[in-house]
Amino acid sequence: MKIYFQLDGDIIRDAITYPHDGYTEVELDLTHLPAGINAGYYRLQDGIPVLDSALKSAADAASRPSDYAELETRLAASEAETAALNLAVIDLWETIANGGAA
């Protein structure tokens, strides 16, 4: 399959199926392109699109809502509180199992 990539260095910015000025023609042995190929986190290496995890992480971080950091902090606090409560329940069950002796 012939694909035409718009490249920024080796980073794929766009992919189309017809020739266009400024696009690089690539012959691929694929039936379809991976999802996100034009999201800016794939690199063209030796004629093959390769996912760059660092670029994907940066793109994902840039597209997060403005309150995402606060939500992550609140989630971490909730998970810590849940873990503490689970330990307290385990302690209570052990106390009950030992006939009330601590």
C-alpha angles and dihedrals in degrees: 000000000000116000129178117216129197104217134200098196098309095331113109111230100169140006127203135168099229133062116269134169112270094019124114118229115228129180110216132188091221133110092210140007122251118262112266095026090141096042094094100253101097123086126204105233120176089340094308127107108237126189112241106206093198092054090046092051091050092048092048091049091050092053096050119113116261093251094051094104091053091049091050090051092049091047092051090050091049092049091051091049091049091051091050091049091049090054090049091052090050090051090051092050091050090050091050091046090053092054095260096306113135 
